[in-house]
Structure formats: C-alpha cells, structure tokens
Amino acid sequence: MIAEASGTLADHLIRRIGREGPLRLSIFMAEALGHPTLGYYTTRDPLGVAGDFTTAPEISQMFGELLGLWCAQSWLTLGSPTPVHLVELGPGRGTLMADALRAMGRVPGLTAALRVHMVETSPALRARQRATLAALPTAVLPPHSIAWADSLEAVPEGPLLLLANEFFDALPIRQMQKTARGWAERCVTWLPAERRFAWALDATGGAELLVPPALRGAEEGGVVELCPAALTVAGEIGRRLAAAPGAALAVDYGYDAPPLGDTLQAVRNHAYAPVLDAPGLADLTAHVDFRTLAATAVSAGAQAHGVVDQGTLLGRLGIRQRADALKRAATSPQAHAIDLALDRLTHPDHMGRLFKALALTSPGCPPPAGFDAAEG
C-alpha cells in the first residue's frame, strides 16, 4: 500500500492533490526531494553502500583531486584573483571538496585566497560535510571559515571557481507529452480506489508553447523535458562570470543534443524503482540538457566550452598518471581497487560516456584544462 510505504510525505501529497488537483511533475519532484521536513534529501544521507547511489567522488579520490587541480589551473589562468569564491553546488558528503582542497593546497597562494561556500539545503548532508571537512589537515584548510548557503544567490559577488557534480540532474523537471490532440503537460494524481499515484495529462496550460519549436512535430507519445530550475542556476552562473573573473565546471549524466524522450528515473537501494511508488524514499533524477544549460549561461554573458565526455575530460586531466602514482605506493588489493575505480570513472560502458562535462568561463578566457581540444 503506497501511502503506508512512503509515510507522511505521501499523505501530504495526497492532501495537496485533493486540494489543488493533479500536480505538475516539477511540483511532485520538488516535494519528494526537498520538502523541508519530509523530503528525500532533507531527511537522509543517500550516498554510499548503505544509501541509494554512489557518486564519482565516493568511487575514488582521483576524481576530486583532478577537479581541484582544474580549479587551480583556472585560478592561475584568471590571474590568481584574491580573494576567490570556491563554490560547490550540491556537495554530497563533502568528499569532492575535501579531495579538491588537498590538491589545491599544492599551488602556492591559492589556499589563502579561497573563500569556500557549500551550497546545500539538506541538514543531514550539511552535517556530513562539516564532519568531512573538519577532518582535513589544517595545512590544506583555507584560513577563512567555510560557509554554507541555501542557494548560489546567497554567495557573495566576486571572482568565482564553481563545481557542480551531479547537481543539475536532481533539479525538478517538467514533462510535455504529445497526444492525439496536441501537447499536454504530465502531472501526478492520486487514485483512491487503487491507492496509488498515477500519471495524468493537463492540456489546458499552453504546453505546446513551452516545447522548443524544433521538437513540436514529434510523433504521438513523444516527451520533452524542461528544467526551469537548472536554467535559473545557469543564468546566475553566467551573470557572475560576466561580472567578475571566474570558471565553472558541471559534470553530470545527460546529453548534448535536442532533448526528446522520458529520462526521469527513481533509484532506491542502488536499483531502479518505479518513479511514483515511494515519494520521499527514492532519489528522482533526469538527464541534463547540457546544450540548453550552455546557451542559457552564454545568454547571461559567460563563455561556454565543451561538452566533453567524463572519460575524455578525466583522461586529459591526467587520471591515468594519477592512478599509476597511487598504485606505486599501494598493496596489490589496493592497486586492483584503483584499477576498478579508473575503469568505472572513464570506461565508455560505465560512467565515461554517459556522464559529460561543461565548462563555463568569463568572456575572453582561453579553453580551460581538459577542454582545449574540445569543440566549444
């Protein structure tokens, strides 16, 4: 019985549907993931073996180290601005930031210049991030306090280095579906007799006007996904990069093509689950539309570089050389684990091709590390 299985968040959604009618998918996702007291991310640490999924920083320290060195090289290219805001969107357990700071500590003057901001709304994850960063050696910690913020808008203006790993995929999306009568928006309703959430279509909201013109001729059943929240963030990043020296790197699973198709998925206990069955108890994500992210940031004043596959980016940043260096001081089982992590992060059949990277910089900047051979 779904209401009992998903607890009081399901009850909350049922009551809201009873008052307002079927909910847009974006509203359903926002409640399921971010409800202040009942949402998936606000009530738990979803990462690791005991959680529901594992991200690249949890697979190997190499990932965070290389992204930290990417930030360091960007800082040098920008003329070593001091101070510089180092921002991570959706920092998970703080693992990526910890590894990045260790790597960035090798660059003279950079640690002292950093003002670190963790953009995180989950109380549970904020606590894990504080514990992770508190365990770092004092030599690699910036002398200024690390700050937490609910949004990028809350971070002070100024020179910027920004990382966003598996951040955009968890932002709420809207879905438009082509029907025999035209385009309609997908919503979520509640079927009392069957005691379950179900899909519904709303054809009254001008859905066709929201669909990109190039996709309006899709066949019946076609689905177009939109992510207004992602575009808001991309626009804010672009505005900041136009106003001050900076560079941003987004890594996520997604596509660099006109978006057509349903990519929404739920993950629970490291396995796919029915999307509507357990709101608040499963992670909900959708593939990232990198092309539209880039266009939005550019329209706000930034310069875009990429998109490149994650495996390509990490290879250009030197992950194989880093793996070899780690293996020289490793036991045989440790060396085997390093090889497995390298394969998982870079092989096209694993994360290497599905995950992609987009770099954004201030106007006039040369392509950043890893993107110099990519098409912009």
N, C-alpha and C positions, 0 to 999 in steps of 0.2 A: 504494500500500500504506500503510494508515494508520499502522501502527507506525513505519515509516521516516519518513513525512512529519511526524509530530508529535514525533519524537525520544524522549528518555528519559523524559519525563513520561508518554507513552503506555505505555511499558514499565512504569513504576512503577504506573500504574493497572491494567494487565493483571495484574501480580503481585498487587496488592491484591484484585482481583476473584477471582483464583484462590484466595486465602486465605479471603476473607470472603463470597464470593458477590456477587450484584448489589449495586451501591452506590446508596444514596439519591441523588437528583439533587442535593440540598444538599451532600452529601459530594463528589460529582463536581465540582460548581462550585467548592467551596472549594479543592480540589486544583488544578483547572485554572487558577484565578485567583490563588491565594495560596500555593501550595506554596513553602516557604522558599527553595528554590534553583532550582526549575523552573517556577514559576507564571508566568502571563501578566504580571501586574503587577509581580512581583518581578524580572523579567529585562529589562524594556524600558521605554522612553518610548513609549506607544501613541498619543500625540496628534500632530495636525498632518498636513501633506501627506505626510510620509514615514512616518506611522504608520497607524493603522486608523480613527480617527474624529477629529472636531473638536468641541469643546465651546463653549458660548456665550462664555466669556471669551477664547477664541482667535479668535473671529469679530470682536469689537470691544471696544475699551477701555471703551465706554459701559456694557457690562453690569457689569463690576467696579466702575466708578465709582458707578453708581446703587446697587448693593448696599452699597458703602461708605457712601454718604450715608444709606441706610436704617439702617445700624448707628449712624451719628452721630445721626440724629434719635431713634432708640430710646434711645441713651445719655442724651440731653437729657431725654427724657420720663421716664426712670427716675430722674432727679435727679442725673445726672452722677456715678455712683459711681466712686470712685478707691481702689484700682486696679480695673480691669475686665478680665476674661479675654476676649480676642478669639480665637475658636476657628474653624478651618476643618476640616471633615471631608472627607478625600479631596481635597487641594488641587491635584491635577494637576501642572502645571509651576510653580505659584506665581503664575500670571498674574492670577488673580482677586484674590488677596491684595495683590499689588503695586498694581494699579489701585485697589483699595479703600483702601489706606493713603494713596495720593496724594490721594484725595478726602477722606478723614477728616482729613487734615492741615490742612484749611481751617477746622476747628472748634477754636476756642481751648481749650486744656487737654486735648483728647482724646488726642493722640499721647502725651503724658507719662503719661496714665492707663493706657495699654494694656499688657497682658501678652499677647503673641501666641503662640498654640500651634497648630502644624500637626500634625493627626492623620493620619499617613501610615505605612504599613508597608513600602512599596516602597523599597529602597535606591536604585534608579535614579531614581525620581521625587524622593526626598529631595535627591539631588544637584542635579537641575534646579531644585528650589525654592530651595535655598541660593544657586545662581548667580543666579536671577532676583531674589531679594530683596537680594542683595549689590550689585546694580547700581542700586538705588534711591538717590536723593539722600539724604544724611544728614539733611536737614531734615524728611523725612517718615518716617524710621525711628524707631520707639519707642526711647527711651534704654535700655531693658532688652533683654537678649538674647532673640531669637526662639527658642522651644523646639520640639522635635519629640517627639511621643508616639505610641505604638502604638495607643492607644485613648482614648476620652473619659474613661474611669475614671481614667486616669493624669494628667489635668489637675487642678490644684488647685481646691478649692472656692472659691466666691465669686461676685460679680456676673459675669454672662455675656452676651456677644454671640456668637452662633454662626451660621455659614453652612455650608450643605451643598448644593453644586451637583453634580448627577449623582453623588451618593454612594450613595443608597439603592438605585438600580437595579442596582448591581453586587454587592449582597449575595446570598449563596446562598439559593435558594428550594427549597421542597418542592412537589411537584405531586400532587394526588389526582385520580384518574380514575374516572368512573362506568362500571361494567361491567355485564354482564347479571346478575352475582351480587352487585352492590353496589359499594361504593367500594374502590379499591386504590391503593397508592402507586406512582408511577412511579419506576423505578430504571434504572440503566445497567449493562449487562452486556457481555461480550466474546464474539464468535462466532469461534472459532478457524478453522473451515473457511472462513469468508468474510473473515477477517482485518479485522474492523471492529467498532466499538462499536455497540450497538443498545439499544432500549428494552425494558424488562421490567416486569412488574407484580407487586407484593407485596401480597397480600390478607390477610396474617396479622398486620398491625401495628395493627389498630384504626383504619384510615384514616377510617372514617365519623365517628368521634368527633372528629376534627380538622377536619372540614368544618363551616362555620357552619350552624346549623340551617336558615336561610332558603334555603340552596343544596342541601340534601341531596336534594331532589326533582328535581334536574337530570336531563335526558334522558341515555340511554346515550351514552358518548363525551365527556360534559362534563368539563372540567378546572377544578379550583380550585387556586389558587396561594397558598401561605403563605410568609411570610418571618420566621421567628423571630428572626433576627439584627437585622432592622430594628426589630422590636418591642422588643428589648432596648435598642437605642440610643434609641428614642423614649421608653422608660420612664426611662432615665437622664437624658435632657434634661428631661423633666417633673419628675423629682425635684429636679434642680438649680434649675429655675426656681421651684419651690415653696419652696426653701430660701433663695434669695437673689434680688435683683432681676436681671432678665435678659430677653432676647428672642432667638429663634432663627428662622431663615428657611431652609426647604428648598425647592429648585427642582429639578424632575426631570420626566421624562415618566412619565405614569401616568393614573390615573382617580380620580374621586370618586363611586363607585357600588359596589354589591355586586360583588365580583370573581368573574367566571366566564369562563374561557377561557384558552387557552395563549398567553402573551405572550413566552415565552422566545425569545431570538434570539442569533445569533452574528454578529459583524461583523469582517471582515478586509479590509484594503486598501480601506476606505471602501465596502464592498459586503457585502450579507448573504451568509452562508455556512451550510452545514449545521451544525447545533448540535453534533453528536457527532464531526465529522470530524477536527478538529485541536485537541484539548485542549492548552492552554498556548500556542497560537499565534493564537488568536482571542479577542476580547472576548465575554463572555457576560453578557447583561443581561435583566431582565424589568421590566415596567411596575410602578410603585409604587402601592400601595394607600393613597392619602392618607387615606381615611376611617378606616381602622384605625390608621394612624400617629397621627392626631389623637386618636382615642379612647384609645389607649394612653397618650399623653402627658397627657391630661386625667385619666385614672385615677390617674396618678402625682402630680397636683397642679398641672399647668400649665393655662393657658387657651389655647384654640385660636381662630384667626382664619382665615377662608378656607374652602375652597380657591378660588383665582382662576387664570385662565389667565395664562401668562407674558406674552403680549402685553398683556393688561389691566394687569397689575402694572407692567410697564415703562412703559406709557403714562401711568399715574397718577404714576409717579415722575419723569416728565419726559424720556423718552428722545428724543422728537421735538425738544424745545427744545435738548437737548444736541447732537443731530445738527446742527441749524441752526447752533449756535455753532461746532462743529468745522468745518463747511463754509465759514464765513466766512473762515477762515484757510487753506483748502485749495486746492490746484490742482484743475483740472477732473477729472483722473483720480481724485484723492483724494476729491473730493466724490461722484463716482459710486460709489466703493467704500463710502463711508459710507452712501449710499442703499441699496446692496445689502445691507449688514450690517443696517441698520434693518429692511429687509423680511424678511430671514432670521430675525431675532430675534422679530419681532412679528406677521408676517402669519399668519392662521389656517391657510393652506395649508403653512406651513413650521413653525417652532417655536412660533408664537404660541399655538396652541390645544392641541397635543399636550403641550407642557410646561406644568406647573402649579406653583403656589407655595402653601405652607402656612406660616403664621406661628404661633409659639408664644410666649407671654409669661408672666411671673409673674401670679398671680391678681390681679384688680382693675385691671390695666392697660387703658388705652383701646386701641382697634384701632390697630396701627402703621401707618406710612405705606404707602399702596397697598392697604390692607385696610379703610379706614374706610367704603367704600361696599359692602363685600362682606358676604355673609351668613356668620355665624360657625357 
